């Protein structure tokens, strides 16, 4: 190799061969994530402890939100909108759907902002960034599990019965988790670069709630919408079959509508994969814009 | 495969955005509009340029350099928090990072809860934290405060808590970034002792600090970064020497501007005519150049290159207009062999500054070398004092 003798020091060029590229190696990502589960656990614990430590009412706050909703819904929607509940009391009818919705709304808000909220830790602790999202989802899951504990009381007070079909919710839970995780990963990674979009989240949550059978039953659609239309709707909004499945199993003792749930499951899976891929692709830049 | 605890950095480059970019949608829209008109430019700035070094297992390496020279960026990439734009970093084994210790600490939790929390953030299993819990509390000197919420801690207590957890991590590579500054002198020494113990157990140390004395005390090797580029690398004392000279030169450029009085060093010689060596009588000759005749007070010191002198001497005299020379004699110059800078300030009779504290020249001292300080012991000045030992 010829050596050029020059009085001016030539600025070296970065080695193009050593350009950093994030390759999407999912098995590796999952292994790394699993290794950092201790961090997720610590974050969940920290969040719950800090939250319930300060609050005088403690755990009661977790009940308060869904109970409050049920009261308001019962007073307004039941009376004013005359919703078809097929003979079940409206509080039970709406509470059943509020359990998954409460989880989704919380995951949407907290999960999407999980990385931004933890910027100080992000810059100092090396762990896969989805750990923060996972911790937010975990917190939301625990919160809604606590909220769900109030459901049996409402059922007993209103003289309704419990059904074995409740156990059919296990696959529903997977769809619900996949959709929430996919959404939080996708939106969360984009939020890092366009942060003001974060202020749209509460509005989006509100709007989505009315587009989902929470205060109204999906059965109401049968009259005006074709079966295909309902399947497409379930695919577009997987929270619809999820909420309706909770209602069918908990309130009516029926099994979920597997076709609709399947449509929702497909969307959720795709969203989870796309969300995870986008998140991991953008992840190396998070600390730079932190 | 390199052994656990070794660190290899190959041709690492890292760039950041340099335009005023705020990660907001409305800024992106503005930028996009500018882009279409052809005015919006996306600026990039290299924070680290072509840095390569290697630390063997159990070794210790310091990164020195001015603010904004890319030291912390480099550490963040080593820890794995940031990713290089170009280049490769291989750090084998578990990395324990001490980059701003209070980061993982939650104010609403008690000290005890925070120890578990912070421990798991740093990758320590719960059982391990439990095993070391008492040592951590003892090291942090927190006593009863451990059951109090951290928001009621003083800043020193929070810092000690953070350092204590990290110090008992026992990682393969310990990365420390300027964290000792908060503690008092006793605690700082305790931290240095702990770092030395950890190193003795085979941990590799990567250390960033502006306190060159602790750098010298802790590290065998050093890398000097200047605006992201590597200026020097090698044995700590050499690198720090070069860095200090650079600091002195920069200071000289900054100071030598307007003044109606100049002071320069003509030279320093031993009185017997030979080179200046430790403990031989020597003489420093100065030239003072004043526009008017006046009373001046000269305060002069010898430094290792930075602004902090090893010792000071002062002299009040009346100078005539124009150039005059004066000499300062040292019957016993207690300095170790090395290169020293002469810094001085000149005041007038009323105490007003005629010449600010600035480097006015430098000199070489031959003779006695310094006794090497044990690892973890900070030597304040390169002074040699004659001593004799009596056995028995």
HADDOCK unambig.tbl for C-alpha pairs under 7 A between the chains (distance, minus, plus):
assign (segid A and resid 14 and name CA) (segid B and resid 13 and name CA) 6.74 0.50 0.50
assign (segid A and resid 14 and name CA) (segid B and resid 50 and name CA) 6.99 0.50 0.50
assign (segid A and resid 14 and name CA) (segid B and resid 86 and name CA) 6.56 0.50 0.50
assign (segid A and resid 15 and name CA) (segid B and resid 86 and name CA) 6.61 0.50 0.50
assign (segid A and resid 18 and name CA) (segid B and resid 86 and name CA) 5.20 0.50 0.50
assign (segid A and resid 18 and name CA) (segid B and resid 87 and name CA) 4.73 0.50 0.50
assign (segid A and resid 18 and name CA) (segid B and resid 88 and name CA) 6.74 0.50 0.50
assign (segid A and resid 19 and name CA) (segid B and resid 85 and name CA) 6.10 0.50 0.50
assign (segid A and resid 19 and name CA) (segid B and resid 86 and name CA) 4.24 0.50 0.50
assign (segid A and resid 19 and name CA) (segid B and resid 87 and name CA) 6.31 0.50 0.50
assign (segid A and resid 20 and name CA) (segid B and resid 84 and name CA) 6.48 0.50 0.50
assign (segid A and resid 20 and name CA) (segid B and resid 85 and name CA) 5.38 0.50 0.50
assign (segid A and resid 20 and name CA) (segid B and resid 86 and name CA) 5.33 0.50 0.50
assign (segid A and resid 20 and name CA) (segid B and resid 87 and name CA) 6.92 0.50 0.50
assign (segid A and resid 38 and name CA) (segid B and resid 120 and name CA) 5.94 0.50 0.50
assign (segid A and resid 39 and name CA) (segid B and resid 120 and name CA) 5.65 0.50 0.50
assign (segid A and resid 39 and name CA) (segid B and resid 121 and name CA) 5.15 0.50 0.50
assign (segid A and resid 42 and name CA) (segid B and resid 117 and name CA) 5.41 0.50 0.50
assign (segid A and resid 42 and name CA) (segid B and resid 120 and name CA) 6.50 0.50 0.50
assign (segid A and resid 50 and name CA) (segid B and resid 108 and name CA) 5.69 0.50 0.50
assign (segid A and resid 50 and name CA) (segid B and resid 109 and name CA) 6.27 0.50 0.50
assign (segid A and resid 120 and name CA) (segid B and resid 103 and name CA) 5.74 0.50 0.50
assign (segid A and resid 121 and name CA) (segid B and resid 103 and name CA) 5.86 0.50 0.50
assign (segid A and resid 121 and name CA) (segid B and resid 104 and name CA) 5.66 0.50 0.50
assign (segid A and resid 123 and name CA) (segid B and resid 81 and name CA) 6.04 0.50 0.50
assign (segid A and resid 124 and name CA) (segid B and resid 81 and name CA) 6.60 0.50 0.50
assign (segid A and resid 124 and name CA) (segid B and resid 99 and name CA) 5.97 0.50 0.50
assign (segid A and resid 125 and name CA) (segid B and resid 81 and name CA) 6.58 0.50 0.50
assign (segid A and resid 125 and name CA) (segid B and resid 121 and name CA) 6.84 0.50 0.50
assign (segid A and resid 125 and name CA) (segid B and resid 122 and name CA) 6.71 0.50 0.50
assign (segid A and resid 126 and name CA) (segid B and resid 79 and name CA) 6.44 0.50 0.50
assign (segid A and resid 126 and name CA) (segid B and resid 80 and name CA) 5.48 0.50 0.50
assign (segid A and resid 126 and name CA) (segid B and resid 81 and name CA) 4.95 0.50 0.50
assign (segid A and resid 193 and name CA) (segid B and resid 23 and name CA) 4.77 0.50 0.50
assign (segid A and resid 193 and name CA) (segid B and resid 24 and name CA) 6.78 0.50 0.50
assign (segid A and resid 194 and name CA) (segid B and resid 23 and name CA) 4.88 0.50 0.50
assign (segid A and resid 194 and name CA) (segid B and resid 24 and name CA) 4.35 0.50 0.50
assign (segid A and resid 194 and name CA) (segid B and resid 25 and name CA) 4.83 0.50 0.50
assign (segid A and resid 195 and name CA) (segid B and resid 23 and name CA) 5.92 0.50 0.50
assign (segid A and resid 195 and name CA) (segid B and resid 24 and name CA) 5.12 0.50 0.50
assign (segid A and resid 195 and name CA) (segid B and resid 25 and name CA) 6.95 0.50 0.50
assign (segid A and resid 196 and name CA) (segid B and resid 24 and name CA) 5.33 0.50 0.50
assign (segid A and resid 196 and name CA) (segid B and resid 25 and name CA) 6.14 0.50 0.50
assign (segid A and resid 197 and name CA) (segid B and resid 25 and name CA) 6.84 0.50 0.50
assign (segid A and resid 284 and name CA) (segid B and resid 82 and name CA) 6.56 0.50 0.50
assign (segid A and resid 284 and name CA) (segid B and resid 83 and name CA) 5.81 0.50 0.50
assign (segid A and resid 287 and name CA) (segid B and resid 81 and name CA) 6.64 0.50 0.50
assign (segid A and resid 287 and name CA) (segid B and resid 82 and name CA) 5.76 0.50 0.50
